[in-house]
Amino acid sequence: MSNNENSNEKKQEEIKDEKISETEINEDKNLKTRKKVSKNDMLNHIDLSIYNELDDFAAEVLDTDNFLKYVEARREYLFEAEEAVKKYFGEEFLNDGENKISTFSDFYYQYLVKYSDSYLYKFMAKGYTDGFRELLGKKGINPDSLNVDWESIRLKELEYDESLVDILYSIVNYELEHRRYSIFGINMGYESTLYFVVPEKTFLRIDNEPELFTIFDIGFLETIYNEIYEVVGELGTENVKVGDFLEKRGNEYYTLFADSSENIVIENIDENDESKVKIIL
């Protein structure tokens, strides 16, 4: 790591230790005594313990300048929300239905979207192949240096269901592990996932069970899927070709096409025959 990166990391650690004074905020008395609230309630109210979690995460994914700006933006939002929204995002974020900022969680999420090196994937949207490539480029990683068949994935976007996003993520994650980098996403309850690429040691510092958002990483995906395989050799099955992906459910293997009428079920695949299939997730 360069001296500049070490310096930035040291500065951010120092900043994290100098959190905004709690006396600056008039906290709702009811929040001080509450024992357990729903995730939505937590997102819609001011709670200093929540800010600590958000601050810690921001310090890991923002560069030094944008983290310093975030600390100031947070303070401004708490005292004059509308003015802060206009200053950092524009007046349209006070009125736009989809992107309207009404709570601090909205403000925080939009701040990460705008001021961090990240990729915002909106559920069911296309173009995520290029989105992941651009994210890698932002972090100085040439996507073509990874063992990823980008063109094949791009072509599959139109015919596969949304599981292809997670498959691409898994492939990229595997490749980055060899370079001591990690890729992960967060979901804060919106219809989107915000993806980041960070050094491996940075990811290890991030709480993987935060209260305010869900971390999308390999561990999380393993709770959604059983096993996913890539077809690397002819299986002798109609409509299944080399490069396709299959999800194992029980003792059967299912194709993952967006058009459910095109999906088929395959039995009796030898998972140990690496000339036929290889595990992806």
LUMKE-535562 format. One line per 8 residues: number of its first residue (from 1); their letters; for each residue x, y, z of N, C-alpha, C. Coordinates in steps of 0.2 Angstrom, whole numbers. Example, Ala and Ser with C-alpha at 12.3 -4.5 7.8 and 13.67 -1.06 7.14 Angstrom:
1) as) 66/-28/39/62/-22/39/66/-16/39; 64/-11/35/68/-5/36/64/0/39
***
This chain:
1) msnnensn) 4/-6/0/0/0/0/4/6/0; 2/12/-4/6/18/-4/6/22/2; 11/26/3/11/31/9/5/35/9; 2/37/3/-4/41/3/-10/37/6; -10/31/4/-16/27/6/-16/26/13; -9/25/16/-9/24/23/-11/30/27; -9/36/24/-10/42/27/-18/43/27; -21/42/21/-28/43/21/-32/38/26
9) ekkqeeik) -29/32/27/-32/27/32/-32/30/39; -26/32/40/-24/35/47/-29/41/49; -30/45/44/-34/51/45/-41/49/46; -44/44/42/-50/42/43/-51/39/50; -46/35/52/-47/32/59/-47/38/64; -43/43/63/-43/49/68/-50/52/68; -53/53/62/-59/56/61/-65/52/65; -65/46/64/-70/41/67/-70/42/74
17) dekisete) -64/43/77/-63/44/85/-66/51/87; -67/55/82/-69/62/84/-76/63/82; -81/59/84/-88/59/82/-91/66/84; -96/68/80/-99/74/82/-102/74/89; -101/79/93/-103/79/100/-111/77/100; -112/73/105/-119/71/106/-123/77/109; -120/82/112/-124/87/114/-127/92/109; -124/91/103/-126/95/97/-133/93/95
25) inedknlk) -136/88/97/-142/85/94/-147/84/99; -153/87/98/-159/86/103/-162/80/101; -161/75/105/-163/68/103/-170/67/107; -175/64/103/-181/63/106/-181/58/112; -184/61/118/-183/57/124/-185/50/124; -190/49/120/-193/42/119/-188/37/116; -184/40/112/-179/35/109/-174/33/114; -173/37/119/-167/35/124/-169/29/128
33) trkkvskn) -176/28/129/-178/23/133/-181/17/129; -181/17/123/-184/12/119/-180/6/119; -182/0/120/-178/-6/120/-177/-9/113; -183/-10/109/-182/-13/103/-187/-10/98; -185/-8/92/-189/-5/88/-188/-8/81; -193/-8/76/-192/-11/70/-187/-7/66; -185/-10/61/-179/-7/56/-182/-1/53; -188/-1/51/-191/6/48/-191/11/53
41) dmlnhidl) -193/10/60/-193/15/65/-186/18/66; -181/13/66/-174/15/67/-172/20/61; -174/19/55/-172/23/50/-175/29/50; -181/30/53/-185/36/52/-184/41/58; -180/39/63/-179/43/69/-171/44/70; -170/50/74/-163/51/76/-161/47/82; -156/43/81/-153/39/87/-146/39/86; -143/42/91/-135/42/91/-132/36/90
49) siyneldd) -134/31/93/-131/24/92/-131/22/85; -136/24/82/-137/22/75/-132/26/71; -131/32/72/-126/36/69/-119/33/69; -117/30/75/-111/27/76/-110/22/70; -115/18/69/-114/12/64/-113/15/57; -117/20/56/-117/23/49/-110/27/48; -108/30/53/-102/34/53/-96/29/52; -96/23/55/-91/18/54/-90/16/47
57) faaevldt) -96/14/45/-97/12/38/-94/17/33; -97/23/34/-95/28/29/-87/29/29; -84/29/35/-77/30/35/-73/25/31; -76/19/30/-73/13/27/-73/14/19; -79/17/17/-80/17/10/-79/23/6; -78/29/10/-77/35/7/-70/37/8; -68/41/3/-61/43/4/-61/49/9; -55/51/11/-54/56/17/-58/62/15
65) dnflkyve) -58/65/9/-61/72/8/-69/71/8; -71/65/5/-78/64/5/-81/62/12; -77/59/16/-79/57/23/-79/64/27; -74/68/27/-75/75/30/-81/78/28; -82/78/22/-88/82/19/-95/79/22; -95/72/23/-100/68/25/-102/70/33; -96/71/37/-97/73/44/-101/80/44; -98/84/40/-101/91/39/-109/91/37
73) arreylfe) -110/87/32/-116/86/29/-121/83/34; -119/78/38/-123/75/43/-126/81/48; -121/85/50/-122/90/55/-127/95/52; -126/97/46/-131/102/43/-138/99/42; -138/92/40/-145/89/39/-149/89/45; -145/88/51/-149/87/57/-152/94/60; -148/99/58/-151/106/60/-155/110/55; -154/108/48/-158/111/43/-158/107/37
81) aeeavkky) -163/102/38/-163/96/33/-164/98/26; -169/103/24/-170/105/17/-164/108/14; -161/113/18/-155/116/15/-150/112/14; -149/107/18/-143/102/17/-145/98/11; -151/96/10/-153/92/4/-151/96/-3; -154/102/-3/-152/106/-8/-145/108/-10; -141/108/-4/-134/110/-5/-130/104/-8; -132/98/-6/-128/92/-8/-131/88/-13
89) fgeeflnd) -137/89/-15/-140/85/-20/-144/89/-25; -147/95/-23/-151/98/-28/-158/99/-25; -162/104/-27/-169/105/-25/-173/99/-27; -172/96/-33/-176/91/-35/-177/85/-30; -172/84/-26/-172/78/-21/-177/80/-16; -180/86/-15/-185/87/-11/-192/85/-13; -192/85/-20/-199/84/-23/-200/77/-27; -194/75/-30/-194/69/-34/-197/63/-30
97) genkistf) -202/59/-33/-205/54/-29/-200/48/-28; -196/46/-33/-192/40/-32/-186/42/-28; -183/48/-29/-177/49/-25/-178/54/-20; -184/56/-18/-185/61/-13/-182/59/-6; -179/64/-3/-175/63/3/-180/66/9; -183/61/13/-187/63/18/-184/61/25; -180/57/25/-177/55/32/-169/55/31; -166/54/37/-159/54/37/-156/48/33
105) sdfyyqyl) -160/42/34/-157/36/30/-157/38/22; -163/41/20/-163/43/13/-156/47/11; -155/52/15/-149/57/15/-143/53/14; -142/49/19/-136/45/20/-135/40/14; -140/37/11/-140/32/6/-138/36/-1; -141/42/-2/-140/46/-8/-133/49/-7; -131/50/-1/-124/53/-1/-119/48/-3; -120/41/-1/-115/36/-3/-116/35/-11
113) vkysdsyl) -122/35/-13/-122/34/-21/-119/40/-24; -119/46/-22/-116/51/-26/-108/52/-24; -106/51/-18/-100/53/-16/-95/47/-15; -97/41/-16/-92/36/-15/-91/32/-22; -86/29/-22/-84/25/-28/-88/18/-28; -94/18/-31/-99/13/-30/-103/12/-36; -107/6/-36/-111/5/-42/-118/4/-39; -123/8/-41/-130/7/-39/-134/3/-44
121) ykfmakgy) -135/-3/-41/-139/-8/-45/-147/-7/-43; -151/-5/-48/-158/-5/-46/-161/-12/-48; -165/-15/-44/-168/-21/-45/-172/-22/-51; -170/-27/-55/-173/-29/-61/-171/-25/-67; -166/-20/-66/-163/-16/-71/-158/-20/-75; -157/-18/-81/-151/-21/-85/-145/-17/-85; -140/-19/-88/-134/-15/-88/-129/-16/-83; -130/-21/-79/-126/-23/-73/-119/-25/-75
129) tdgfrell) -119/-28/-80/-112/-31/-83/-107/-25/-83; -110/-20/-87/-106/-14/-88/-105/-10/-81; -110/-10/-77/-110/-7/-70/-104/-10/-66; -103/-16/-66/-98/-20/-62/-91/-18/-65; -91/-18/-72/-85/-16/-75/-82/-9/-73; -87/-4/-73/-86/3/-71/-83/3/-64; -87/-1/-60/-85/0/-53/-77/-3/-52; -76/-8/-55/-69/-10/-55/-64/-5/-57
137) gkkginpd) -66/-2/-63/-62/3/-66/-60/9/-61; -66/11/-57/-65/16/-52/-60/15/-47; -59/8/-46/-54/6/-40/-47/4/-43; -46/6/-50/-40/5/-53/-39/-2/-55; -44/-6/-56/-43/-13/-58/-46/-14/-65; -42/-16/-69/-44/-18/-76/-49/-24/-76; -55/-23/-78/-60/-29/-78/-57/-34/-83; -54/-32/-88/-52/-37/-93/-46/-41/-91
145) slnvdwes) -43/-39/-85/-38/-43/-82/-40/-49/-78; -47/-49/-77/-50/-54/-73/-52/-60/-77; -53/-66/-74/-55/-71/-78/-63/-72/-78; -66/-67/-82/-73/-66/-82/-75/-65/-89; -80/-69/-92/-82/-69/-99/-87/-63/-99; -85/-57/-99/-90/-51/-98/-95/-51/-104; -93/-53/-110/-97/-53/-116/-103/-58/-115; -101/-64/-113/-106/-69/-112/-111/-67/-106
153) irlkeley) -109/-64/-101/-114/-62/-96/-118/-56/-99; -115/-52/-102/-119/-46/-105/-125/-49/-110; -123/-53/-114/-128/-56/-118/-134/-60/-114; -132/-63/-109/-137/-67/-105/-141/-62/-101; -140/-56/-100/-144/-51/-96/-151/-51/-99; -152/-52/-105/-159/-52/-108/-163/-58/-107; -159/-64/-106/-163/-70/-106/-163/-73/-99; -159/-71/-94/-159/-74/-88/-163/-70/-83
161) deslvdil) -165/-73/-77/-168/-69/-72/-163/-66/-68; -165/-62/-62/-161/-58/-58/-155/-62/-55; -155/-68/-54/-150/-72/-51/-143/-71/-55; -144/-69/-61/-137/-68/-65/-133/-62/-62; -136/-57/-58/-133/-52/-55/-128/-55/-50; -131/-60/-46/-128/-63/-40/-122/-68/-43; -124/-71/-49/-119/-75/-52/-113/-71/-54; -114/-66/-57/-108/-61/-59/-105/-59/-53
169) ysivnyel) -108/-57/-48/-105/-55/-42/-100/-60/-39; -103/-66/-39/-99/-72/-36/-92/-73/-40; -93/-73/-47/-87/-74/-51/-82/-68/-50; -84/-62/-50/-80/-56/-49/-77/-57/-42; -81/-59/-37/-78/-59/-30/-72/-64/-29; -73/-70/-33/-68/-75/-33/-62/-73/-36; -62/-69/-41/-56/-66/-45/-53/-61/-40; -57/-57/-37/-54/-52/-33/-50/-54/-26
177) ehrrysif) -53/-60/-24/-49/-63/-18/-42/-64/-19; -40/-66/-25/-33/-67/-27/-29/-61/-27; -32/-55/-27/-29/-49/-27/-30/-45/-20; -33/-49/-15/-34/-46/-9/-39/-40/-9; -44/-41/-13/-49/-36/-13/-56/-39/-12; -61/-36/-9/-67/-39/-8/-72/-34/-12; -78/-37/-14/-83/-34/-17/-89/-36/-13; -94/-31/-12/-100/-32/-8/-105/-27/-9
185) ginmgyes) -111/-28/-7/-116/-23/-8/-120/-22/-2; -124/-17/-1/-128/-15/5/-135/-14/2; -140/-16/6/-147/-14/5/-150/-11/11; -152/-5/10/-155/-1/16/-163/-1/16; -166/-6/12/-173/-6/12/-176/-3/6; -171/-1/1/-174/2/-5/-173/-3/-10; -176/-2/-16/-176/-7/-22/-170/-6/-25; -164/-7/-22/-158/-7/-25/-153/-10/-21
193) tlyfvvpe) -147/-11/-23/-141/-13/-20/-135/-9/-22; -131/-6/-17/-126/-2/-18/-119/-6/-17; -116/-7/-23/-110/-11/-22/-103/-7/-22; -99/-10/-18/-92/-7/-17/-86/-12/-18; -81/-10/-20/-75/-14/-20/-70/-11/-15; -67/-14/-10/-62/-12/-5/-57/-17/-4; -51/-15/-1/-46/-19/1/-49/-24/6; -46/-30/5/-49/-36/9/-49/-34/17
201) ktflridn) -43/-31/19/-43/-29/26/-48/-24/28; -50/-19/23/-55/-15/25/-62/-18/26; -63/-23/22/-70/-27/22/-70/-31/29; -64/-33/31/-64/-37/37/-66/-32/43; -65/-26/43/-66/-21/48/-74/-20/48; -77/-21/43/-84/-19/42/-89/-24/46; -93/-22/50/-98/-26/53/-102/-29/48; -102/-36/48/-106/-40/43/-113/-41/45
209) epelftif) -115/-39/51/-122/-40/54/-124/-33/56; -124/-28/52/-127/-21/54/-134/-21/56; -136/-16/60/-143/-16/61/-147/-12/56; -144/-8/52/-148/-3/48/-148/-5/40; -144/-10/39/-144/-12/32/-141/-19/31; -142/-22/26/-140/-29/25/-134/-29/20; -129/-33/22/-123/-34/18/-124/-40/13; -123/-38/7/-124/-43/1/-117/-45/0
217) digfleti) -115/-51/3/-109/-54/1/-110/-62/0; -104/-66/-1/-105/-73/-2/-109/-76/3; -108/-75/10/-111/-78/15/-119/-76/15; -121/-70/13/-128/-69/12/-131/-73/6; -127/-73/1/-130/-76/-5/-131/-84/-4; -127/-87/0/-127/-94/2/-134/-95/6; -137/-90/9/-143/-91/12/-149/-91/8; -148/-88/2/-153/-88/-4/-153/-93/-8
225) yneiyevv) -147/-95/-11/-146/-101/-16/-144/-107/-12; -145/-113/-16/-142/-119/-14/-135/-119/-17; -134/-122/-23/-128/-122/-26/-129/-120/-33; -125/-116/-36/-125/-114/-43/-119/-116/-47; -120/-119/-53/-115/-122/-57/-115/-119/-64; -109/-118/-67/-109/-116/-74/-108/-122/-78; -111/-123/-84/-110/-128/-88/-104/-127/-92; -99/-131/-92/-93/-130/-96/-92/-136/-101
233) gelgtenv) -96/-141/-101/-96/-146/-106/-103/-148/-108; -103/-151/-114/-110/-153/-116/-113/-158/-112; -119/-157/-110/-123/-161/-105/-128/-166/-109; -129/-164/-116/-133/-168/-120/-140/-167/-118; -142/-161/-116/-149/-159/-114/-151/-153/-119; -156/-153/-122/-159/-148/-126/-160/-142/-123; -158/-136/-126/-159/-129/-123/-154/-128/-118; -149/-132/-116/-144/-131/-111/-137/-131/-115
241) kvgdflek) -134/-125/-115/-127/-125/-119/-122/-123/-114; -116/-124/-116/-110/-122/-113/-110/-115/-111; -109/-113/-105/-109/-106/-103/-116/-104/-99; -120/-109/-99/-127/-108/-95/-125/-109/-88; -130/-107/-84/-130/-108/-76/-136/-112/-74; -134/-116/-69/-140/-121/-66/-139/-120/-59; -145/-120/-56/-146/-120/-48/-148/-127/-46; -144/-129/-41/-146/-136/-38/-151/-135/-33
249) rgneyytl) -157/-138/-33/-162/-138/-28/-164/-145/-27; -162/-148/-21/-163/-155/-19/-158/-159/-23; -161/-163/-27/-156/-168/-31/-157/-166/-39; -160/-160/-40/-161/-158/-47/-158/-152/-48; -157/-150/-55/-154/-144/-57/-158/-140/-62; -159/-134/-60/-164/-130/-64/-161/-124/-68; -163/-123/-74/-160/-117/-77/-164/-111/-75; -161/-105/-76/-162/-99/-73/-165/-94/-78
257) fadsseni) -168/-96/-83/-171/-91/-88/-176/-86/-85; -177/-80/-88/-182/-76/-86/-189/-78/-88; -189/-81/-94/-195/-84/-96/-196/-91/-93; -201/-91/-88/-201/-98/-85/-203/-104/-89; -206/-102/-95/-208/-107/-99/-202/-111/-103; -197/-107/-103/-191/-110/-106/-186/-114/-101; -188/-114/-95/-184/-117/-90/-185/-125/-90; -180/-128/-88/-181/-136/-88/-177/-138/-82
265) vieniden) -179/-144/-80/-175/-148/-74/-171/-153/-77; -165/-154/-74/-160/-159/-76/-159/-163/-70; -158/-170/-71/-157/-174/-66/-150/-178/-68; -147/-181/-62/-141/-185/-63/-135/-181/-67; -133/-176/-64/-127/-172/-66/-121/-174/-61; -116/-176/-64/-110/-178/-60/-106/-172/-58; -107/-169/-52/-104/-163/-50/-97/-163/-50; -94/-169/-49/-87/-170/-48/-83/-170/-55
273) deskvkii) -87/-171/-60/-84/-171/-67/-83/-163/-69; -77/-161/-68/-76/-154/-70/-76/-152/-77; -76/-157/-81/-77/-156/-89/-84/-155/-91; -88/-156/-86/-96/-154/-87/-98/-148/-84; -97/-148/-77/-99/-142/-73/-94/-140/-68; -94/-133/-67/-90/-131/-61/-94/-127/-56; -93/-127/-50/-97/-123/-45/-95/-116/-45; -100/-112/-45/-99/-105/-45/-101/-102/-38
281) l) -106/-104/-35/-109/-102/-29/-111/-107/-24
***
